[in-house]
Amino acid sequence: MYGADYDGCIAEAYCLADDEWLEETRNEISDKSRLATTLFVLFLGQFGAHRFYAGKAETALSMLALAVPSWLTLWYPLGRLFLLVLAVWILVDAIAVISGQMKDSEGKLIKKWQIG
């Protein structure tokens, strides 16, 4: 299928480009701790603490702006609806953090479990 001299590379340039891509991918791991991010999302997720930690201040402020009115108007059906939306957002973020798919503000994956 690939020819007699196939050794995993189709062409020399392709192999070189693939090796460079692999090296770049290794360097795209965030310095942020996945353990800290997980703890933030589990205990302070409604306030966007995990997003503040990851450097995503805009979306963290959006979560905060959704949480405060939701809790203040919990007696009103619209407040409960906003709280439900926030809960789904937190659940999605928690799954992303725990599975190692969440990225920081620089687009790097938060993968390391160690703090520090």
C-alpha positions in Angstrom: 0.0 0.0 0.0 2.7 2.5 0.9 5.6 1.1 -1.0 8.6 -1.0 -0.1 10.6 1.7 1.7 7.7 2.9 3.9 9.0 3.5 7.5 6.1 5.5 8.8 6.8 8.6 6.7 5.4 9.4 3.3 8.2 11.9 2.6 11.1 13.4 4.5 9.4 16.9 4.7 6.2 15.3 6.0 8.1 13.5 8.8 10.0 16.7 9.7 6.8 18.7 9.8 5.1 16.0 11.9 8.0 16.0 14.4 7.8 19.8 14.7 4.1 19.6 15.3 4.6 17.0 18.0 7.2 19.2 19.7 4.9 22.2 19.6 2.1 20.1 21.0 4.2 19.1 24.0 5.0 22.8 24.6 1.3 23.7 24.6 0.6 22.5 28.1 -0.4 25.2 30.6 1.5 26.0 33.8 -1.9 26.1 35.6 -2.7 23.2 37.9 -5.5 20.9 36.9 -6.0 20.0 40.6 -6.5 23.7 41.5 -8.8 24.2 38.6 -10.8 21.2 39.5 -11.2 22.4 43.1 -12.2 25.8 42.0 -14.8 24.5 39.6 -16.3 22.2 42.2 -16.4 24.6 45.1 -16.5 28.1 43.6 -17.7 27.3 40.0 -20.8 29.4 40.2 -18.6 32.5 40.7 -16.3 31.6 37.8 -13.3 31.1 40.1 -11.9 28.4 37.8 -12.1 30.7 34.8 -10.4 33.6 36.7 -7.6 31.1 37.6 -7.3 30.0 34.0 -7.0 33.7 32.9 -10.4 33.8 31.2 -11.6 36.9 33.0 -14.3 37.8 30.4 -16.2 34.5 30.8 -15.6 34.4 34.5 -17.3 37.8 34.8 -20.1 36.5 32.7 -20.6 33.6 35.1 -20.5 36.0 38.1 -22.9 38.3 36.4 -25.3 35.3 35.9 -24.8 34.0 39.4 -25.5 37.1 41.5 -28.9 38.0 39.9 -29.9 34.3 39.9 -29.4 34.0 43.6 -31.0 37.4 44.3 -34.1 36.5 42.3 -34.3 32.8 43.3 -37.9 33.3 44.3 -38.8 34.4 40.8 -39.0 31.7 38.0 -36.6 33.6 35.8 -34.0 33.5 38.6 -34.3 29.7 38.7 -34.0 29.5 35.0 -30.7 31.5 35.1 -29.5 29.3 37.9 -30.2 26.2 35.8 -28.3 27.7 32.9 -25.4 28.4 35.2 -25.5 24.9 36.6 -25.3 23.4 33.1 -22.4 25.7 32.3 -20.6 24.6 35.5 -21.2 21.0 34.7 -19.7 21.3 31.2 -16.7 23.2 32.6 -16.3 20.5 35.4 -16.2 17.7 32.8 -13.8 19.7 30.6 -11.4 20.4 33.6 -11.5 16.8 35.0 -10.9 15.3 31.5 -8.0 17.7 30.8 -9.7 19.4 27.9 -10.0 22.9 29.4 -7.6 25.5 28.0 -6.2 28.6 29.7 -6.3 32.1 28.3 -3.3 31.4 26.0 -5.0 28.3 24.4 -2.8 25.8 26.3 -4.4 22.7 27.8 -4.5 22.5 31.6 -3.2 19.0 32.0 -0.8 19.0 35.0 -2.2 17.8 38.3 0.6 19.2 40.4 0.2 22.5 42.1 3.1 24.9 41.8 
